[in-house]
Amino acid sequence: MPSPAQFLDSESRFLRFLSGERRLSDNSLRAYSSDIRIFFTFLTSQGLSDLAAVTPPLIQQFLGEALARNVSHRSNARRISALRAFFSFLARGGEIAANPFAIIDLPRAGRSLPKTLSHDEVDKLLQPLTASPLADRNLAMLTLLYATGLRVSELVTLPLAACNFSAQFLRVLGKGGKERLVPFAGAATARLEDYVQRGRRQILGGRRSPYLFVTRQCRPMTRLRFWQIVRAEALRAGIAAAISPHTLRHSFASHLLAHGADLRAVQMMLGHSDAATTQIYTHVESERLRRIHQQFHPRG
């Protein structure tokens, strides 16, 4: 069921605003578009072709139908957040009188704790077993990800010029085009230098690429391909749980806080704009302590 032209035109202008003014990534733009178009489909099914006709009761009907289809609280909250921003954009431009999502509360649900690896599991994952240019690259990527807590999108597109070996820090361009410096040292430095001097040169075979981590086609690795590598390496290391690149980011933050790192420092390294986002990792450590107490305290 196609959406009216007004809907698609408004969405296109909103996405251009997000891209140009807020400098959101392509992945974020696709997520916004997906959530907005789900709502467009609902409006079309209701016989509506005017965004100014959207009312809070209509929004509640939309949410009720989503819950009836077992759409999760988390997904509904994300949709409301995207639609609230979209209709706010329309209201600021004078296309509608007011934002009907302004009075809609986000669905509340318990926030799940992020999965993390133990120190032993990290050691197994980062243990080199084979020697080849691609194995050197994969190990360098895993080691750097755990050492810095980068987002996978930041890791796979990291320029070689962003890596300062003498000062041991990365210059990372994160969400919204915000730049931050992230330190690395120890095993990460040795693995990275070895990869750049040997593995990367062999993969490129005399060709050039601005990216730190490259494929045989001289292109940066895709997020999906790196996810597959992480999963394969985890199975090789005997880690049964399904992990992703984000698991190493979570482990980086949790292990730092567990060893006394300052929350503000971890927030800066992760590139979180809000400290509340980083505080989830303090709950991970609290949960670990609670399990230890229950296991070992005589009256736990």
C-alpha positions as CSV (number, residue, x, y, z in Angstrom):
1,M,0.0,0.0,0.0
2,P,1.9,3.1,-1.2
3,S,2.1,6.2,1.0
4,P,0.8,9.6,-0.2
5,A,3.4,11.8,-1.9
6,Q,3.2,14.3,1.0
7,F,4.4,11.6,3.4
8,L,7.4,10.7,1.3
9,D,8.3,14.3,0.6
10,S,8.2,15.2,4.3
11,E,10.3,12.1,5.1
12,S,12.9,13.0,2.5
13,R,13.3,16.5,3.8
14,F,13.6,15.3,7.4
15,L,16.3,12.8,6.4
16,R,18.2,15.5,4.6
17,F,18.0,17.6,7.8
18,L,19.4,14.7,9.9
19,S,22.2,14.1,7.4
20,G,23.2,17.7,6.9
21,E,22.5,19.4,10.3
22,R,23.0,16.5,12.7
23,R,25.4,14.5,10.5
24,L,23.9,11.2,11.4
25,S,25.3,8.0,9.8
26,D,23.7,6.1,7.0
27,N,22.7,3.4,9.4
28,S,21.0,5.9,11.7
29,L,19.2,7.4,8.7
30,R,18.0,4.0,7.5
31,A,16.6,3.3,11.0
32,Y,14.7,6.6,11.1
33,S,13.3,5.9,7.7
34,S,12.2,2.4,8.6
35,D,10.3,3.6,11.8
36,I,8.7,6.5,10.0
37,R,7.5,4.4,7.1
38,I,6.0,1.9,9.4
39,F,3.8,4.7,10.7
40,F,3.1,5.9,7.2
41,T,1.8,2.4,6.4
42,F,-0.5,2.6,9.4
43,L,-1.8,6.0,8.4
44,T,-2.5,4.9,4.9
45,S,-4.4,1.8,6.2
46,Q,-6.6,4.3,8.2
47,G,-7.4,6.2,5.0
48,L,-5.3,9.3,6.1
49,S,-3.2,11.3,3.7
50,D,-2.6,14.4,5.8
51,L,0.1,14.4,8.5
52,A,-1.7,17.3,10.2
53,A,-4.6,14.9,10.9
54,V,-2.4,12.8,13.3
55,T,-3.7,13.0,16.9
56,P,-2.7,11.4,20.2
57,P,-5.6,9.0,20.2
58,L,-4.6,7.8,16.7
59,I,-1.0,7.3,18.0
60,Q,-2.4,5.3,20.9
61,Q,-4.2,3.1,18.4
62,F,-1.0,2.6,16.4
63,L,0.8,1.6,19.6
64,G,-2.0,-0.7,20.6
65,E,-1.9,-2.5,17.2
66,A,1.9,-2.9,17.5
67,L,1.6,-4.5,21.0
68,A,-1.1,-6.8,19.6
69,R,1.5,-8.0,17.1
70,N,4.0,-8.6,19.9
71,V,6.2,-5.7,19.0
72,S,8.6,-5.2,21.9
73,H,8.6,-2.2,24.3
74,R,12.1,-1.4,23.1
75,S,11.0,-1.3,19.4
76,N,7.9,0.8,20.2
77,A,10.1,3.2,22.3
78,R,12.5,3.6,19.4
79,R,9.6,4.2,16.9
80,I,8.1,6.9,19.2
81,S,11.5,8.6,19.6
82,A,12.0,8.7,15.8
83,L,8.4,9.9,15.1
84,R,8.6,12.5,17.9
85,A,11.7,13.9,16.2
86,F,10.0,13.8,12.8
87,F,6.9,15.6,13.8
88,S,8.9,18.1,15.8
89,F,10.7,18.9,12.6
90,L,7.4,19.4,10.8
91,A,6.1,21.6,13.6
92,R,9.2,23.8,13.5
93,G,8.7,24.2,9.8
94,G,5.1,25.3,10.2
95,E,3.8,22.3,8.3
96,I,1.6,21.2,11.3
97,A,0.3,23.2,14.2
98,A,1.8,21.1,17.0
99,N,3.7,17.9,17.6
100,P,1.1,15.2,18.5
101,F,3.9,12.9,19.9
102,A,5.0,15.5,22.4
103,I,2.6,14.2,25.0
104,I,3.1,10.5,24.2
105,D,5.2,8.7,26.9
106,L,7.8,6.2,25.9
107,P,7.0,2.6,26.8
108,R,8.9,1.6,29.8
109,A,10.7,-1.7,30.1
110,G,13.5,-3.1,32.2
111,R,16.8,-2.4,30.5
112,S,18.8,-5.5,29.9
113,L,22.4,-5.6,31.0
114,P,25.0,-5.8,28.2
115,K,26.7,-9.1,27.6
116,T,30.4,-9.1,28.5
117,L,33.3,-11.6,28.4
118,S,35.3,-12.7,31.4
119,H,39.0,-12.0,31.5
120,D,39.8,-15.6,30.7
121,E,37.5,-15.6,27.7
122,V,39.2,-12.4,26.4
123,D,42.6,-14.1,26.8
124,K,41.4,-17.1,24.8
125,L,39.9,-14.9,22.1
126,L,43.1,-12.8,21.7
127,Q,45.4,-15.8,21.7
128,P,47.2,-16.1,18.2
129,L,47.0,-19.6,16.8
130,T,47.7,-19.2,13.1
131,A,50.1,-17.0,11.1
132,S,48.9,-15.4,7.9
133,P,48.2,-11.8,6.7
134,L,44.4,-12.2,7.2
135,A,44.9,-13.8,10.6
136,D,47.2,-11.0,11.7
137,R,44.6,-8.5,10.6
138,N,41.7,-10.2,12.4
139,L,43.7,-10.5,15.6
140,A,44.8,-6.9,15.4
141,M,41.2,-5.8,15.0
142,L,40.0,-7.9,17.9
143,T,42.8,-6.7,20.1
144,L,42.2,-3.0,19.2
145,L,38.5,-3.3,19.7
146,Y,38.9,-4.7,23.2
147,A,41.7,-2.2,24.0
148,T,39.7,0.9,22.9
149,G,36.0,0.1,23.0
150,L,35.4,1.5,19.6
151,R,32.0,1.0,17.9
152,V,32.3,-1.5,15.1
153,S,31.4,1.2,12.5
154,E,34.3,3.3,13.8
155,L,36.7,0.3,13.8
156,V,36.1,-0.9,10.2
157,T,36.4,2.6,8.7
158,L,39.4,3.8,10.8
159,P,41.9,5.6,8.6
160,L,45.6,4.6,8.9
161,A,46.4,8.3,9.5
162,A,44.2,8.3,12.6
163,C,46.6,5.9,14.4
164,N,49.4,7.6,16.2
165,F,51.9,5.0,17.3
166,S,54.3,7.3,19.0
167,A,51.7,8.9,21.3
168,Q,49.6,5.7,21.4
169,F,46.2,7.1,20.7
170,L,43.5,7.0,18.0
171,R,41.7,10.0,16.6
172,V,38.2,8.7,16.1
173,L,35.3,10.3,14.3
174,G,32.2,9.1,16.1
175,K,28.4,9.7,16.0
176,G,27.3,13.1,14.8
177,G,30.8,13.8,13.5
178,K,32.2,14.3,17.0
179,E,35.9,13.6,17.3
180,R,37.6,12.1,20.3
181,L,41.0,10.7,21.3
182,V,41.2,7.1,22.5
183,P,44.4,5.7,24.0
184,F,45.8,2.3,23.3
185,A,49.0,0.6,24.6
186,G,50.6,-2.7,25.5
187,A,49.5,-5.7,23.5
188,A,47.4,-3.5,21.2
189,T,50.4,-1.5,20.2
190,A,52.5,-4.5,19.4
191,R,49.8,-6.3,17.5
192,L,48.9,-3.2,15.5
193,E,52.5,-2.4,14.6
194,D,53.1,-6.0,13.5
195,Y,50.0,-6.0,11.3
196,V,50.8,-2.6,9.7
197,Q,54.4,-3.6,8.9
198,R,53.6,-7.1,7.7
199,G,50.1,-8.3,7.3
200,R,48.6,-5.1,5.9
201,R,51.4,-4.7,3.3
202,Q,51.0,-8.3,2.2
203,I,47.2,-7.9,1.8
204,L,47.6,-4.8,-0.2
205,G,50.3,-6.2,-2.4
206,G,51.8,-2.9,-3.3
207,R,48.4,-1.1,-3.7
208,R,47.3,1.8,-1.5
209,S,44.4,2.3,0.8
210,P,43.7,5.1,3.4
211,Y,42.1,2.5,5.7
212,L,43.9,0.8,8.6
213,F,42.1,-2.5,8.2
214,V,41.7,-3.6,4.6
215,T,40.4,-6.5,2.6
216,R,42.0,-8.2,-0.4
217,Q,40.0,-5.7,-2.6
218,C,41.7,-2.8,-0.8
219,R,38.4,-1.8,0.7
220,P,37.4,-1.4,4.4
221,M,35.7,-4.4,5.9
222,T,32.0,-4.4,6.2
223,R,30.3,-4.6,9.6
224,L,28.6,-7.9,8.7
225,R,31.9,-9.5,7.7
226,F,33.6,-8.4,10.9
227,W,30.7,-9.8,12.9
228,Q,31.2,-13.1,11.1
229,I,34.9,-13.0,12.0
230,V,34.2,-12.3,15.7
231,R,31.8,-15.2,15.8
232,A,34.2,-17.6,14.1
233,E,37.1,-16.5,16.4
234,A,34.9,-17.0,19.4
235,L,34.0,-20.6,18.4
236,R,37.7,-21.2,17.8
237,A,38.4,-20.0,21.3
238,G,35.8,-22.3,22.8
239,I,33.4,-19.5,23.7
240,A,29.9,-21.0,23.5
241,A,27.9,-17.8,24.0
242,A,26.9,-15.9,20.8
243,I,29.0,-12.7,20.9
244,S,29.3,-9.7,18.6
245,P,31.7,-6.8,18.1
246,H,29.6,-4.9,20.6
247,T,30.3,-7.6,23.3
248,L,34.0,-6.5,23.2
249,R,33.0,-2.9,23.5
250,H,30.9,-3.8,26.5
251,S,33.7,-5.9,28.0
252,F,36.2,-3.0,27.5
253,A,34.0,-0.6,29.6
254,S,33.0,-3.1,32.2
255,H,36.6,-4.3,32.8
256,L,37.8,-0.7,33.1
257,L,35.2,0.2,35.7
258,A,35.8,-3.1,37.6
259,H,39.4,-2.0,38.0
260,G,38.6,1.4,39.3
261,A,38.5,3.6,36.2
262,D,36.6,6.9,36.4
263,L,33.1,6.8,34.9
264,R,33.7,10.1,33.1
265,A,36.9,8.9,31.5
266,V,35.1,5.7,30.3
267,Q,32.3,7.9,28.9
268,M,34.7,10.0,26.9
269,M,36.5,6.9,25.5
270,L,33.3,5.3,24.5
271,G,32.1,8.5,22.9
272,H,28.8,8.7,24.9
273,S,27.3,12.1,24.9
274,D,25.3,11.3,28.1
275,A,26.8,9.8,31.2
276,A,23.6,7.9,31.9
277,T,24.4,5.7,28.9
278,T,27.7,4.7,30.4
279,Q,26.2,4.1,33.9
280,I,24.7,0.8,32.6
281,Y,28.2,-0.7,33.0
282,T,28.2,0.1,36.7
283,H,25.1,-2.1,37.0
284,V,27.1,-4.9,35.3
285,E,29.7,-4.8,38.0
286,S,27.0,-4.5,40.7
287,E,25.3,-7.6,39.3
288,R,28.7,-9.5,39.4
289,L,29.2,-8.6,43.0
290,R,25.7,-9.6,43.9
291,R,26.3,-13.1,42.4
292,I,29.6,-13.5,44.3
293,H,27.8,-12.5,47.5
294,Q,25.1,-15.0,47.0
295,Q,27.5,-17.8,46.1
296,F,30.0,-17.3,48.9
297,H,28.3,-15.6,51.8
298,P,27.1,-18.3,54.3
299,R,23.7,-16.6,54.6
300,G,23.6,-15.1,51.1
